[in-house]
Amino acid sequence: MAFIMTRFTSTSASKVLRRSPGPIDFGLEGGERLAVKSNWSGNIEFSAAELHEPATVEELQQIVSRARRLRVVGAGHSFNDIVDTDGTLVSLRRLNRVVAIDRDASTVLFEGGILHYELTDHLHRAGFALHNLPSMPHFNVVGACATGTHGSGDTNRCLAAAIRGMEIVTAGGDLVEVPAADLPATAIGLGAFGVVARMTLEIESTFYVAQERHVDVPVANAIDNLDEIMGSAYSVSYFTDWQHDRLHEVWRKFRLDTENGPIPDTPDDYFGGTRAGDEIEPGMVENDVNVTRQMLIPGPWHERLPHVRVRDPIQVTSQLQSEFFVARRHGQSALRAIAELGERLKPAIGEGIVAEVRTVAADDLWLSPFPHPSLALHFGWVPDWPSAEKALPLVEAALAPFEPRPHWGKLFTMPAETVRDCYPRFADFVARVAHYDPAGKFRNRYLEQLFV
C-alpha cells in the first residue's frame, strides 16, 4: 500500500482550520502575527482540538502532563502531517531565548521555540557561528533538526549533527536531560520522544561568505562535472526545472575568514554557462522574496548561507515540496535519471517553480538520511496534490535503483516498509521511543504508519 505522508483537505493556501482556538505565531518581526492554522503551503489543516503557547517551561510541563495526545508545531514548514494531531498542539514561540553561550565548550544553549534568524543574529553579535544553515532563516531550529533538514556543502553535515545536548519534557510532564548516549537516536527524533524545551548546539568562530551566480550551464555539463562543481565552494546549489537543457543557475557560496576576503578568482565562463551580470533584486523572484546578496559581495555567514533574507512579513509559499537523498557515488546516475523524466514532470512543476540540487556530508545519527556523503534532490510542485501525486511515483521509481531516502518533513509516496528498510537502526529507534513514551502520547497518524 502506498505510504502517502499527508492528509490533504485543501490545495488553497488561504483555507484554514476553524476548530483551532488561535493563530500560530510564525515569528514575524515587529510583533506582527501570521493568523493561520495550517502549514505554510496551506495543504495541511491542523486538526488539533486545542492550541497552547506556554510562556515558561513549567507551563509547558503542565500542558504535556494533562494532554491525551500532543505534538509541537515549529515554523509550520513541514509539507506532510508529521506535526498534526487530534489532541493538543503546542507552539513554543514564546520560549525563544538564547540561554547561554559557553565559550570554552564552543556551545550555545537555547529554548525550543527559537527560529534560526533569532539564534544566528545573537551568535554573530557574540562572535560565533553555526556550521551551516537551511535555505530560509525563518525555520524553527529544533524542528529543522528533528526532520533532518540541511544546507549544502561537501563538508557540511545536516543541522542535527551539531546537537550536543537536549532537555525534553516527557509524557508525564518531567523535564529530562537526554543522556549523551541517546543523542544519536533523539537528534532526528521526529517529535516522538517528547517536547524539546532546550537544546545545545556546537558553535564555531564567526566567518563571512561571498556568493555568486552562474546562469545557463548546460545540464549535461553540470552532471558530468558534478564533483568539481559541488566541491568548488563551501556551499553550492544547482537550480533547474528539469524542463530545459540548461540549468537556471548555479549558486556558489565561498567561505571567508574576514569580511575583507580574500575573495577567490572565478571565471566568467563556467562549464558552458556565464557569470550573472547583476543581482537578483527583491521583487524579481516568486512571492517578492528578498534573496541574499550576490555578486561576491562579502557578508556575515548568517546573511549569505541562506538563499532568503529575513523580511517582514514572511511570504508564505503555496508550493508543495519533496526531497530525496541518494549516496553521492550515485549522484550523476540519479541526476540523469531525473533529467530523462523531463516533460513528464511538467504538469506538477508548472511555471516558475524550480528544483534544487545540493550536497550533504555524512553523519552517524540513527534516522539521518545521510549515512554517507549524499546528493539532495529537492522538488517544488504546484499547489495541487493530484498533480504532485502523479509525479512523485515517477521520481521515486527513477531513483529506486539508488536507494533514495525521503525528507522526513516533505511529501513522498514510498511504502512505509521501504522507508524503514533505509535505516538499519530503525528498530532500535522505535525501542528508544517506547522507553521515553511507552503510552504513545507523542504519536500521531504519521508515526503510527511509520512504526507499524
C-alpha positions as CSV (number, residue, x, y, z in Angstrom):
1,M,0.0,0.0,0.0
2,A,1.3,3.4,-0.9
3,F,2.5,5.4,2.1
4,I,1.3,8.9,1.3
5,M,2.5,11.0,4.1
6,T,-0.2,13.7,4.1
7,R,-3.7,14.5,4.9
8,F,-4.9,16.8,2.2
9,T,-8.2,18.7,2.6
10,S,-7.3,21.8,0.7
11,T,-5.0,23.0,-2.1
12,S,-5.6,26.6,-1.2
13,A,-3.1,28.5,0.9
14,S,-5.9,30.6,2.3
15,K,-8.2,27.9,3.8
16,V,-7.6,27.3,7.5
17,L,-8.9,25.1,10.3
18,R,-11.8,26.6,12.2
19,R,-11.5,24.4,15.3
20,S,-8.1,25.6,16.4
21,P,-8.5,28.3,19.0
22,G,-6.0,30.8,18.0
23,P,-3.4,31.9,15.4
24,I,0.1,30.3,15.3
25,D,2.9,32.8,15.5
26,F,5.4,32.0,12.8
27,G,7.9,34.5,14.2
28,L,7.3,37.7,12.3
29,E,9.5,40.7,13.2
30,G,7.9,43.8,14.6
31,G,5.4,41.9,16.7
32,E,3.0,41.1,13.8
33,R,1.3,37.7,13.9
34,L,0.5,35.4,11.0
35,A,-3.0,34.3,11.7
36,V,-3.1,30.9,10.0
37,K,-4.0,27.5,11.3
38,S,-2.3,25.4,8.6
39,N,1.2,24.9,7.4
40,W,3.0,27.4,5.1
41,S,1.7,25.9,1.9
42,G,-1.8,25.5,3.1
43,N,-2.1,21.8,2.2
44,I,-2.3,20.6,5.8
45,E,-5.0,22.0,8.1
46,F,-4.2,21.2,11.6
47,S,-6.9,19.0,13.3
48,A,-5.9,19.7,16.9
49,A,-8.7,20.2,19.4
50,E,-6.7,22.9,21.1
51,L,-3.6,25.0,20.7
52,H,-1.3,26.2,23.6
53,E,1.6,28.7,23.6
54,P,3.2,28.3,27.0
55,A,5.4,31.2,28.3
56,T,7.5,29.1,30.7
57,V,8.9,25.6,30.8
58,E,6.7,25.0,33.9
59,E,3.6,25.9,31.9
60,L,4.8,23.5,29.1
61,Q,5.2,20.7,31.6
62,Q,1.7,21.2,32.9
63,I,0.2,21.2,29.4
64,V,2.1,18.0,28.5
65,S,1.1,16.2,31.6
66,R,-2.6,16.9,31.1
67,A,-2.7,16.1,27.4
68,R,-4.0,12.9,25.9
69,R,-2.1,13.3,22.7
70,L,0.3,16.1,21.9
71,R,2.5,17.4,19.1
72,V,4.6,20.5,18.6
73,V,4.4,22.9,15.7
74,G,7.5,24.9,14.9
75,A,7.6,27.3,12.0
76,G,5.0,25.2,10.1
77,H,7.3,24.4,7.2
78,S,6.6,20.7,7.0
79,F,4.6,19.6,4.0
80,N,3.1,16.4,5.3
81,D,1.3,15.6,8.6
82,I,4.3,15.0,10.8
83,V,3.1,17.8,13.1
84,D,-0.7,17.1,13.0
85,T,-2.6,15.6,16.0
86,D,-6.2,15.1,17.0
87,G,-5.2,16.1,20.5
88,T,-3.2,19.1,21.7
89,L,-0.9,21.2,19.5
90,V,1.8,23.3,21.2
91,S,3.7,26.2,19.8
92,L,6.9,27.2,21.7
93,R,7.2,30.6,20.1
94,R,7.2,32.3,23.5
95,L,10.1,30.2,24.6
96,N,12.7,31.6,22.2
97,R,15.5,32.8,24.4
98,V,19.2,32.2,24.0
99,V,20.0,30.9,27.5
100,A,23.8,30.8,27.4
101,I,26.9,30.7,25.2
102,D,29.7,28.5,26.6
103,R,32.8,30.0,25.0
104,D,35.1,27.3,26.5
105,A,33.0,24.4,25.2
106,S,32.0,26.2,22.0
107,T,28.3,25.5,22.5
108,V,25.1,27.5,22.7
109,L,22.1,26.6,24.8
110,F,18.7,28.0,23.7
111,E,14.9,27.4,24.2
112,G,12.9,25.2,21.9
113,G,10.9,27.9,20.2
114,I,13.7,29.9,18.7
115,L,13.9,30.5,15.0
116,H,17.2,30.4,13.0
117,Y,17.4,34.1,12.4
118,E,16.9,34.8,16.1
119,L,19.7,32.4,17.1
120,T,22.1,33.4,14.3
121,D,21.8,37.1,15.0
122,H,22.6,36.5,18.6
123,L,25.6,34.3,17.8
124,H,27.1,36.6,15.2
125,R,27.0,39.5,17.6
126,A,28.8,37.3,20.2
127,G,31.5,36.3,17.6
128,F,30.2,32.8,16.8
129,A,28.5,30.9,14.1
130,L,26.8,27.6,13.2
131,H,28.5,25.4,10.7
132,N,25.6,25.7,8.2
133,L,22.1,26.9,7.7
134,P,18.9,25.9,5.8
135,S,17.8,27.8,2.7
136,M,15.5,30.1,4.8
137,P,16.3,31.7,8.1
138,H,12.6,31.5,9.3
139,F,12.7,27.8,10.3
140,N,12.4,26.6,13.9
141,V,15.9,25.3,14.9
142,V,14.6,22.3,16.8
143,G,12.0,21.4,14.2
144,A,14.7,21.6,11.4
145,C,16.9,19.3,13.4
146,A,14.1,16.8,14.2
147,T,13.4,16.3,10.5
148,G,17.0,16.0,9.2
149,T,16.9,19.4,7.5
150,H,20.2,20.6,6.0
151,G,22.1,23.2,4.0
152,S,24.6,22.4,1.3
153,G,28.3,21.7,1.1
154,D,30.6,18.7,0.6
155,T,32.0,19.1,4.1
156,N,28.8,20.3,5.8
157,R,26.7,17.8,7.8
158,C,23.0,18.2,8.4
159,L,21.9,20.7,11.1
160,A,21.1,18.0,13.7
161,A,24.7,16.8,13.6
162,A,25.7,19.8,15.7
163,I,23.5,18.8,18.6
164,R,25.4,18.4,21.9
165,G,22.5,18.3,24.3
166,M,18.7,18.2,24.7
167,E,16.3,18.7,27.5
168,I,12.9,17.3,26.8
169,V,9.5,17.3,28.6
170,T,8.5,13.7,28.6
171,A,4.9,12.3,28.6
172,G,4.5,12.6,32.4
173,G,5.5,16.3,32.3
174,D,9.0,15.7,33.6
175,L,11.9,17.8,32.4
176,V,14.7,15.3,31.5
177,E,18.2,15.8,30.1
178,V,18.8,13.3,27.3
179,P,21.9,11.2,28.1
180,A,24.7,11.7,25.6
181,A,24.4,8.0,24.6
182,D,20.8,8.6,23.4
183,L,21.6,11.7,21.3
184,P,22.2,9.8,18.1
185,A,18.6,8.4,18.5
186,T,16.9,11.6,19.6
187,A,18.7,14.2,17.4
188,I,16.5,13.4,14.4
189,G,13.6,12.4,16.6
190,L,10.5,13.3,14.5
191,G,9.0,14.7,17.7
192,A,8.5,11.2,19.0
193,F,10.5,11.4,22.3
194,G,8.9,14.4,23.9
195,V,8.9,18.2,23.7
196,V,12.4,19.7,23.3
197,A,12.4,22.5,25.8
198,R,16.1,23.4,25.4
199,M,18.8,22.4,23.0
200,T,22.6,22.8,22.9
201,L,24.4,23.1,19.6
202,E,28.1,23.2,18.8
203,I,29.3,26.5,17.5
204,E,32.4,27.9,15.9
205,S,34.1,31.3,15.4
206,T,32.1,33.6,13.1
207,F,33.0,33.8,9.5
208,Y,32.0,35.6,6.3
209,V,30.6,34.4,2.9
210,A,30.6,35.8,-0.6
211,Q,28.3,34.3,-3.2
212,E,28.0,34.4,-6.9
213,R,25.6,33.1,-9.6
214,H,26.3,31.4,-12.9
215,V,23.5,31.0,-15.4
216,D,22.7,28.7,-18.3
217,V,25.1,26.0,-17.5
218,P,24.1,23.0,-19.8
219,V,22.5,20.3,-17.7
220,A,24.8,17.7,-19.3
221,N,27.9,19.7,-18.2
222,A,26.6,20.1,-14.7
223,I,26.1,16.4,-14.4
224,D,29.3,15.4,-16.0
225,N,31.3,17.8,-13.7
226,L,29.2,17.2,-10.6
227,D,32.1,16.6,-8.2
228,E,34.2,19.5,-9.4
229,I,31.3,22.0,-9.3
230,M,29.9,20.9,-5.9
231,G,33.4,20.9,-4.4
232,S,34.3,24.3,-5.7
233,A,32.9,26.3,-2.8
234,Y,31.8,26.0,0.8
235,S,28.2,25.6,-0.3
236,V,26.9,25.0,-3.8
237,S,23.3,24.7,-5.3
238,Y,22.0,23.9,-8.7
239,F,18.6,25.3,-9.7
240,T,16.6,23.8,-12.6
241,D,13.0,22.9,-13.6
242,W,14.1,19.7,-15.4
243,Q,12.3,21.1,-18.5
244,H,15.2,22.6,-20.3
245,D,18.7,21.5,-21.3
246,R,20.3,24.3,-19.3
247,L,20.2,25.0,-15.5
248,H,18.6,28.2,-14.4
249,E,21.5,28.9,-12.1
250,V,24.4,27.6,-10.1
251,W,24.9,29.4,-6.7
252,R,28.3,29.2,-5.1
253,K,29.0,30.4,-1.6
254,F,32.6,31.0,-0.7
255,R,33.7,31.0,3.0
256,L,36.0,33.9,4.0
257,D,37.9,34.3,7.3
258,T,37.3,38.1,7.4
259,E,34.8,40.4,5.8
260,N,37.7,41.7,3.5
261,G,38.4,38.4,1.9
262,P,40.4,37.4,0.1
263,I,37.7,36.6,-2.5
264,P,38.7,33.8,-4.9
265,D,39.1,34.5,-8.6
266,T,36.2,32.9,-10.5
267,P,35.8,32.5,-14.3
268,D,33.2,34.4,-16.3
269,D,32.7,31.2,-18.4
270,Y,31.7,28.4,-16.2
271,F,31.2,24.9,-17.7
272,G,29.4,26.4,-20.7
273,G,27.4,28.9,-18.6
274,T,28.2,32.6,-17.8
275,R,28.6,34.6,-14.6
276,A,25.4,36.6,-13.8
277,G,25.9,40.2,-14.7
278,D,23.7,41.7,-12.0
279,E,22.0,40.8,-8.7
280,I,18.5,39.3,-8.3
281,E,16.7,42.1,-6.6
282,P,13.6,41.9,-4.3
283,G,10.5,41.5,-6.5
284,M,12.3,39.5,-9.2
285,V,11.5,36.1,-7.8
286,E,8.4,34.3,-6.6
287,N,6.5,36.0,-3.8
288,D,8.7,39.1,-3.8
289,V,11.3,37.3,-1.7
290,N,14.4,39.2,-0.5
291,V,17.2,37.0,-1.7
292,T,20.6,37.2,-0.1
293,R,23.3,39.4,-1.6
294,Q,25.3,38.0,-4.6
295,M,28.0,39.4,-6.9
296,L,30.7,38.2,-4.5
297,I,29.7,41.0,-2.0
298,P,31.0,39.7,1.4
299,G,28.7,39.5,4.3
300,P,28.3,37.6,7.6
301,W,27.7,33.9,7.4
302,H,24.0,34.1,8.5
303,E,23.3,36.7,5.8
304,R,24.7,34.7,2.9
305,L,24.3,30.9,3.7
306,P,20.5,31.1,3.4
307,H,19.1,31.9,0.0
308,V,16.5,34.2,1.5
309,R,16.8,37.2,3.8
310,V,14.6,37.8,6.8
311,R,11.8,40.1,5.9
312,D,8.5,41.3,7.5
313,P,6.1,39.9,6.7
314,I,7.2,36.4,5.8
315,Q,6.0,35.4,2.3
316,V,4.0,32.2,2.6
317,T,4.5,29.9,-0.3
318,S,1.8,27.8,-1.9
319,Q,4.3,25.3,-3.3
320,L,4.3,21.7,-2.3
321,Q,7.7,20.2,-1.7
322,S,9.5,16.9,-1.8
323,E,13.1,15.9,-1.4
324,F,15.1,12.7,-1.8
325,F,18.7,11.8,-0.9
326,V,21.0,9.4,-2.6
327,A,24.6,8.4,-1.9
328,R,27.0,10.7,-3.6
329,R,28.5,7.9,-5.5
330,H,25.1,7.5,-7.3
331,G,24.8,11.3,-7.9
332,Q,25.5,11.5,-11.6
333,S,23.3,8.5,-12.4
334,A,20.5,9.8,-10.3
335,L,20.6,13.2,-11.9
336,R,20.5,11.6,-15.4
337,A,17.5,9.5,-14.4
338,I,15.6,12.6,-13.2
339,A,16.6,14.6,-16.3
340,E,15.2,11.9,-18.5
341,L,11.7,12.4,-16.9
342,G,11.6,15.9,-18.4
343,E,8.2,16.7,-19.8
344,R,6.5,14.0,-17.7
345,L,7.1,16.2,-14.6
346,K,5.9,19.4,-16.3
347,P,2.2,19.3,-15.0
348,A,3.4,19.1,-11.4
349,I,6.2,21.7,-11.7
350,G,4.2,24.3,-13.6
351,E,5.7,27.7,-14.4
352,G,8.3,29.5,-12.3
353,I,8.9,26.6,-9.8
354,V,12.5,25.3,-9.6
355,A,14.2,22.3,-8.2
356,E,17.4,22.5,-6.2
357,V,20.3,20.1,-6.0
358,R,22.7,20.2,-3.0
359,T,25.3,18.0,-1.2
360,V,25.4,16.9,2.4
361,A,28.2,15.3,4.4
362,A,27.7,12.0,6.3
363,D,26.9,11.6,10.0
364,D,26.0,8.8,12.4
365,L,22.5,9.8,13.6
366,W,20.1,6.8,13.6
367,L,17.4,8.4,11.4
368,S,19.7,10.6,9.4
369,P,19.1,10.5,5.6
370,F,22.9,11.0,5.3
371,P,24.7,7.8,6.5
372,H,27.2,8.5,3.6
373,P,28.1,11.6,1.6
374,S,24.8,12.4,-0.2
375,L,23.2,14.3,-3.0
376,A,20.0,16.1,-2.1
377,L,17.3,16.4,-4.8
378,H,14.6,18.9,-3.9
379,F,11.4,19.3,-5.9
380,G,8.9,22.1,-5.8
381,W,5.3,21.2,-7.0
382,V,2.3,23.3,-7.9
383,P,-0.2,23.6,-5.0
384,D,-2.3,20.7,-6.4
385,W,-2.0,17.3,-4.7
386,P,-3.4,15.3,-7.6
387,S,-0.6,16.6,-9.9
388,A,2.1,16.0,-7.3
389,E,0.7,12.6,-6.5
390,K,1.2,11.6,-10.2
391,A,4.7,13.0,-10.3
392,L,6.1,11.5,-7.1
393,P,5.9,7.9,-8.1
394,L,7.8,8.8,-11.3
395,V,10.6,10.4,-9.3
396,E,10.7,7.6,-6.8
397,A,10.8,4.9,-9.5
398,A,13.6,6.8,-11.3
399,L,15.6,7.0,-8.1
400,A,14.7,3.5,-6.8
401,P,18.0,1.9,-8.1
402,F,19.9,4.3,-5.9
403,E,18.1,3.6,-2.6
404,P,16.6,7.0,-2.0
405,R,15.7,8.3,1.4
406,P,12.9,10.9,1.6
407,H,13.0,14.1,3.7
408,W,11.0,13.4,6.8
409,G,9.1,16.6,6.6
410,K,8.2,16.6,2.9
411,L,5.9,14.7,0.5
412,F,6.6,11.2,-0.7
413,T,4.6,8.1,-1.6
414,M,7.1,5.4,-0.8
415,P,5.7,2.5,1.2
416,A,6.4,2.6,4.9
417,E,8.3,-0.6,4.8
418,T,10.6,0.7,2.1
419,V,11.3,3.8,4.2
420,R,12.0,1.7,7.3
421,D,14.4,-0.5,5.3
422,C,16.6,2.5,4.6
423,Y,17.5,2.7,8.2
424,P,19.5,-0.2,9.8
425,R,18.8,1.2,13.3
426,F,15.1,1.8,12.8
427,A,14.0,-1.0,15.2
428,D,16.4,0.4,17.8
429,F,14.9,3.9,17.3
430,V,11.4,2.6,17.9
431,A,12.6,0.8,21.0
432,R,14.1,4.1,22.4
433,V,10.9,5.9,21.6
434,A,8.9,3.3,23.6
435,H,11.3,3.8,26.5
436,Y,10.7,7.6,26.6
437,D,7.0,7.5,25.6
438,P,5.5,4.0,26.4
439,A,1.9,5.1,26.1
440,G,2.4,6.8,22.8
441,K,1.3,10.3,23.9
442,F,3.5,11.9,21.2
443,R,2.4,9.6,18.4
444,N,0.1,10.7,15.6
445,R,-1.0,9.2,12.3
446,Y,2.3,9.9,10.6
447,L,4.3,8.0,13.2
448,E,1.8,5.2,13.6
449,Q,2.0,4.5,9.8
450,L,5.8,4.5,10.1
451,F,6.1,2.4,13.2
452,V,3.8,-0.4,12.2
